[in-house]
Amino acid sequence: MIKIIIRYIGSKQCRLVILVSMSIMCVAFMRRFLSIKRRTCSNSEGNRDIAELCHLYYTGQIFGNICPDLCNKKSIRLQSCLYGGASKSVMLASWQGTPIVLKSRPRDPDDLEPLPVWEITEGNKEKLPMEPDVDSFELMLHGEITSLLSSKDTEDIRTLVGKLSDGIYDPDVTKPTLAFMNTIMTLAQQEEYVNFKYFRDTVPFPEVFGYCGHFYGVEDLAPDRMLSSISLWSYGSRLRWKDRVQIALNLIDIVRMMDNHFNEDEEKLHMCDVKAENFGVGADLSVKVIDGDMIFTSAKMRSILEAEKCSVDADCDFFDCEGVCDVTNKRCTTTRRNTNFQVLCRDIFSTGLRGTQLLRAPPEYADYIRDEVERCSRFTRNERAKQGWDPSLKLRELLKYSCRNL
């Protein structure tokens, strides 16, 4: 697994995994404490990031619909810097009273591939810089997006650019500026932004308010609306069972949408980082996926898993997406052995050490629901293919039945 992670993220920081053999409360506390500490950064760092971004805007190097509010009107004001590591920057801001989260991965635009600017020679004169033409820009951008998606279901490039730029791209009417091309090129290299825009009709992501250079702004979900807070023992005991069931049903719907996004049976969306803090819950109990940089198409998933050396299946695991080792050839295959729903059962629906308290059921249903969750957490991709039915259906019906008399 380590080799696969390093091959995928390159110089990005690997996750810190802490094994503790203490009580459930101690484990939960330690993980939350380390998470908060790892993400904390100072407001001076956040203001410096904004100042550097605005310098690029003032000098005509970047573009974006929220740049004027961030840099000229100053109507987007920093509230707190949440994460300031080299791998990404996350800041909470206020936009005329509306909370907004500013994000970029990586933090420094120099860590992204720049838009190439060619030079031409006119006779014996010095070389002159020249902006790429529209065809060259679209060709480069198409390469970046298809590299991230690795999907045969991608649309024509102008439709893709329209999605990334909020529909303002029409080169037949207006030639794109270098600032526009620079900006879209940096956004197209960020998995989460591409996923938020490209799969927004399939996966309930936070609303994207806009962008400025390599930073983009999304809606904020308050900490007490995170699934990680709602599913805690103390909070969960105050939330009606019927409401917690509705949240669980919405999570199941998200997984089913990921499985059915593509027309081809073998093409799905894979969520490789399934944990409570990556989901937000609205006042109406709707659920949104708030961390989207670990969601991949099947084609991309195969490219991540394949060809690494291995001796057992676990050597081929990529976070929550578990691979399969060809023990004869000592190489990882392109097959994922678990499913999104299996991980959802194991890491969210289970009330054990690894899960949450979301489905801590009433006594009369607790045994039935716990048994079904344990069964679905072991229901592998091969077992589903052999049996030919959706394992989420039984849990869905059981949860609905448990609310009939409430």
C-alpha positions in Angstrom: 0.0 0.0 0.0 2.8 2.5 0.9 4.3 2.2 -2.5 1.0 2.8 -4.2 0.3 5.9 -2.1 3.8 7.3 -2.7 3.4 6.7 -6.4 0.1 8.5 -6.5 0.7 11.5 -4.3 4.4 12.0 -5.0 5.7 14.6 -2.6 2.4 15.0 -0.8 2.3 14.1 2.9 1.1 10.6 3.7 -1.5 10.3 6.3 -0.5 9.7 9.9 -1.9 6.4 11.2 -2.0 6.0 14.9 -2.8 2.6 16.5 -4.1 2.8 20.0 -5.2 -0.1 22.2 -7.4 1.9 24.5 -11.1 2.5 25.0 -13.4 3.8 22.2 -13.6 7.3 23.7 -9.8 7.5 24.0 -9.3 6.5 20.4 -11.9 9.0 19.2 -10.3 11.8 21.3 -6.8 11.1 20.0 -7.8 11.0 16.4 -9.8 14.3 16.7 -7.0 16.0 18.6 -4.3 15.0 16.1 -6.6 16.0 13.2 -7.2 19.4 14.6 -3.5 20.0 15.4 -2.5 18.8 11.9 -4.8 21.2 10.2 -4.2 24.3 12.3 -2.5 27.3 10.8 -2.2 31.0 11.7 -4.3 33.8 10.2 -1.1 35.5 9.2 -0.3 32.6 6.9 -3.8 32.8 5.5 -3.5 36.5 4.9 -0.1 36.0 3.2 -1.7 33.4 0.9 -4.4 35.9 0.0 -2.0 38.7 -0.6 0.1 36.6 -2.9 -3.0 35.5 -4.8 -4.1 39.1 -5.2 -0.7 40.1 -6.5 -1.1 37.6 -9.3 -4.6 39.1 -10.0 -3.3 42.7 -9.9 -0.6 41.8 -12.4 -2.9 40.1 -14.8 -1.6 36.6 -14.3 -4.9 35.0 -13.1 -8.6 35.4 -13.4 -11.7 34.5 -11.5 -15.2 35.7 -10.6 -14.4 36.1 -6.9 -11.1 37.9 -7.5 -12.7 41.4 -7.4 -14.5 40.7 -4.1 -11.4 39.1 -2.6 -8.8 41.6 -3.8 -10.5 44.9 -4.7 -13.7 45.2 -2.7 -12.3 43.2 0.2 -15.8 41.9 0.8 -14.4 38.4 1.3 -12.7 38.5 4.7 -10.6 35.9 6.3 -12.1 34.4 9.5 -9.6 31.7 10.2 -6.9 29.6 8.5 -7.8 25.9 8.9 -4.9 24.2 7.1 -1.6 25.7 6.0 0.5 22.8 5.1 2.5 22.5 1.9 0.1 20.0 0.4 -3.0 22.3 0.5 -4.5 25.5 2.0 -7.9 25.7 3.5 -9.3 29.0 4.9 -12.7 30.0 6.4 -13.9 33.4 5.2 -17.0 35.5 5.2 -18.5 36.8 2.0 -20.9 39.6 2.8 -22.0 37.6 5.8 -22.1 34.2 4.1 -19.5 31.7 5.3 -17.2 30.5 2.4 -14.3 28.0 2.5 -11.3 28.9 0.2 -9.3 25.9 -0.9 -6.4 25.0 -3.0 -4.3 21.8 -3.4 -1.4 22.4 -3.5 -1.0 25.6 -1.5 1.7 27.1 -3.8 0.7 27.5 -7.5 4.3 26.9 -8.4 3.8 23.3 -7.4 1.3 23.0 -10.3 2.3 22.5 -13.9 2.4 26.0 -15.5 0.8 26.9 -18.8 3.6 26.6 -21.3 4.4 29.8 -23.2 6.3 29.2 -26.4 8.9 31.6 -27.9 9.3 32.3 -31.6 12.2 33.8 -33.5 11.6 36.4 -36.1 14.6 36.3 -38.4 17.7 37.3 -36.3 15.7 39.1 -33.7 15.4 38.1 -30.1 13.0 35.5 -29.1 9.5 36.8 -28.1 7.0 35.2 -25.8 3.8 34.1 -27.4 0.5 33.0 -25.8 -0.7 29.5 -26.8 -3.5 29.6 -29.3 -7.0 28.2 -28.4 -6.3 24.8 -30.1 -3.1 24.3 -28.1 -4.7 25.4 -24.9 -7.6 23.0 -25.3 -5.3 20.2 -26.2 -3.2 20.7 -23.1 -6.3 21.1 -20.9 -7.9 18.0 -22.3 -4.7 16.1 -21.4 -4.9 17.3 -17.8 -8.6 16.5 -17.3 -8.5 13.1 -19.0 -5.4 12.3 -16.9 -7.4 12.9 -13.7 -10.6 11.2 -14.8 -9.0 8.5 -17.0 -12.6 7.9 -18.3 -13.8 7.2 -21.8 -17.0 9.0 -20.8 -15.4 12.5 -20.9 -17.2 15.1 -23.0 -15.8 17.4 -25.7 -13.2 19.8 -24.4 -15.2 22.9 -24.8 -18.0 21.4 -22.7 -15.4 20.5 -20.1 -13.9 24.0 -20.0 -17.4 25.4 -19.7 -18.0 23.2 -16.6 -14.7 24.2 -15.0 -15.2 27.9 -15.7 -18.9 28.1 -14.9 -20.0 28.3 -18.5 -18.2 31.5 -19.6 -16.0 29.8 -22.2 -16.8 30.6 -25.9 -13.6 31.1 -27.8 -15.5 31.6 -31.1 -16.9 34.8 -29.6 -14.1 36.0 -27.3 -10.5 34.8 -27.4 -9.5 33.6 -23.9 -6.9 35.7 -22.1 -3.7 34.3 -20.8 -5.0 35.0 -17.3 -8.1 32.9 -18.0 -6.0 30.0 -19.5 -3.5 30.1 -16.6 -6.4 29.9 -14.1 -8.3 27.1 -15.7 -5.1 25.2 -16.2 -4.3 25.3 -12.4 -7.9 24.3 -11.5 -7.9 21.4 -13.9 -5.0 19.9 -12.0 -6.9 19.7 -8.7 -8.8 16.5 -8.3 -11.3 17.9 -5.9 -12.2 20.9 -8.0 -12.6 18.7 -11.1 -14.8 16.2 -9.2 -16.9 19.0 -7.7 -17.6 20.4 -11.2 -17.6 17.4 -13.4 -19.7 15.0 -11.1 -21.9 17.6 -9.5 -25.1 16.1 -11.1 -24.2 12.7 -9.6 -22.6 13.2 -6.2 -24.0 15.8 -3.8 -21.0 18.0 -3.3 -20.9 21.5 -1.6 -21.8 24.4 -3.9 -18.9 26.0 -5.6 -19.3 29.8 -5.4 -16.4 30.6 -7.7 -12.7 30.8 -8.0 -9.7 33.1 -8.1 -6.6 31.7 -9.7 -5.8 28.3 -8.2 -8.1 28.9 -5.2 -11.8 28.1 -5.3 -14.6 28.9 -2.8 -17.2 26.5 -1.6 -20.1 26.6 0.8 -19.2 26.0 4.5 -20.8 23.4 6.7 -20.4 24.2 10.4 -18.5 21.7 12.5 -21.7 20.7 14.3 -23.2 19.7 11.0 -20.4 17.3 10.1 -21.3 13.6 10.3 -18.3 13.1 12.6 -20.1 15.4 15.2 -23.6 14.2 14.6 -22.6 10.5 14.9 -20.8 11.0 18.2 -22.4 9.2 21.2 -23.4 12.3 23.0 -24.9 14.1 19.9 -26.5 10.9 18.5 -28.4 10.3 21.7 -30.1 13.7 21.2 -30.9 13.0 17.5 -34.1 11.0 16.9 -33.6 7.5 15.5 -35.9 8.4 12.6 -33.5 11.2 11.7 -30.4 9.1 12.0 -32.1 6.5 9.7 -32.8 9.2 7.1 -29.1 10.2 7.2 -28.1 6.6 6.7 -30.5 6.2 3.8 -29.1 9.4 2.2 -25.5 7.9 2.5 -26.7 4.7 0.8 -28.2 6.8 -2.0 -24.9 8.5 -2.5 -23.1 5.1 -2.9 -25.7 3.9 -5.3 -25.4 7.0 -7.4 -21.6 6.5 -7.6 -22.2 2.9 -8.7 -24.6 3.9 -11.4 -23.0 7.1 -12.8 -21.7 5.6 -16.0 -23.6 3.6 -18.7 -21.1 0.8 -18.6 -21.5 -1.7 -15.8 -17.7 -1.8 -15.2 -17.4 2.0 -14.8 -18.1 3.4 -11.4 -17.0 6.1 -9.0 -14.7 4.9 -6.2 -14.5 6.7 -2.9 -11.2 5.8 -1.3 -11.4 8.0 1.8 -14.6 7.1 3.7 -14.8 8.6 7.1 -17.4 10.6 9.0 -15.6 13.9 8.8 -15.8 13.8 5.0 -19.6 14.1 5.1 -21.8 17.1 6.0 -25.4 17.0 7.0 -27.9 19.8 6.2 -30.7 21.0 8.4 -33.0 18.9 6.2 -30.8 15.8 6.9 -29.5 15.9 3.3 -25.9 14.6 3.1 -23.0 16.1 1.1 -19.6 14.8 0.3 -17.3 17.6 1.5 -13.9 16.1 0.7 -13.8 15.2 -3.0 -10.1 14.6 -3.9 -10.1 10.9 -3.2 -13.0 10.0 -5.6 -11.9 8.3 -8.8 -13.4 6.7 -11.9 -12.9 2.9 -12.4 -10.4 3.7 -15.1 -8.4 5.9 -12.8 -8.7 3.4 -10.0 -7.2 0.7 -12.3 -4.3 2.9 -13.2 -3.6 3.5 -9.4 -3.8 -0.2 -8.4 -2.0 -1.9 -11.3 1.6 -3.1 -11.7 3.0 -2.6 -8.1 4.9 -5.4 -6.6 3.1 -7.4 -4.0 3.0 -10.7 -2.0 -0.4 -10.3 -0.4 -3.6 -8.4 -1.2 -3.0 -5.8 1.5 0.1 -4.6 -0.4 -2.2 -3.4 -3.2 -4.5 -1.3 -0.9 -4.9 2.4 -1.6 -6.5 3.9 1.5 -10.0 2.5 1.7 -9.9 1.0 -1.9 -8.5 -2.5 -1.4 -6.7 -4.1 -4.3 -5.9 -7.7 -5.4 -2.5 -9.3 -5.6 -1.6 -11.7 -8.4 0.6 -13.9 -6.1 1.9 -15.9 -9.1 3.3 -12.9 -10.8 3.9 -10.9 -7.6 2.1 -7.9 -9.1 -1.1 -5.9 -8.2 -3.9 -6.4 -10.6 -6.4 -3.7 -11.7 -9.2 -5.2 -9.6 -10.6 -3.6 -6.5 -11.8 -6.3 -4.1 -14.1 -4.2 -1.9 -16.9 -1.8 -2.6 -18.0 1.7 -1.6 -21.0 0.2 0.3 -18.8 -2.3 2.1 -16.6 0.4 3.4 -19.6 2.5 4.3 -20.9 -0.3 6.4 -17.5 -0.9 8.1 -16.5 2.7 8.8 -19.7 4.6 9.2 -22.6 2.2 9.9 -20.8 -0.1 12.3 -21.0 0.9 16.0 -17.8 -0.8 16.8 -14.3 0.6 17.3 -13.8 1.5 13.6 -17.3 2.9 13.0 -19.6 5.6 14.5 -22.7 5.7 16.6 -25.0 6.8 13.7 -26.9 3.5 13.7 -27.0 2.8 17.4 -30.5 1.4 17.1 -33.4 1.0 19.6 -33.1 -2.2 21.6 -35.8 -4.0 19.7 -33.9 -3.6 16.4 -30.3 -3.4 17.6 -29.4 -7.0 17.0 -31.0 -7.2 13.5 -29.3 -4.0 12.3 -26.0 -4.8 13.8 -26.0 -8.3 12.2 -26.9 -6.8 8.8 -24.2 -4.1 9.0 -21.6 -6.8 9.9 -22.8 -8.8 6.9 -22.6 -6.0 4.5 -19.2 -4.9 5.8 -17.9 -8.3 4.6 -19.8 -8.4 1.3 -16.9 -8.2 -1.2 -17.1 -7.2 -4.9 -16.8 -10.9 -6.0 -19.6 -12.0 -3.7 -21.9 -9.3 -5.1 -21.0 -10.3 -8.7 -21.8 -14.0 -7.9 -25.1 -13.3 -6.2 -26.2 -10.6 -8.6 -28.1 -8.4 -6.3 -27.6 -5.1 -4.5 -26.6 -5.8 -0.8 -27.8 -2.3 0.3 -31.5 -3.3 -0.4 -31.9 -5.4 2.7 -30.3 -2.9 5.1 -32.4 -0.1 3.5 -35.6 -2.1 4.1 -34.6 -3.0 7.6 -33.9 0.6 8.5 -37.2 1.8 7.0 -39.1 -1.0 8.9 -37.5 0.1 12.2 -39.2 3.5 11.8 -42.7 2.3 11.0 -44.1 2.8 14.5 -42.1 6.0 15.3 
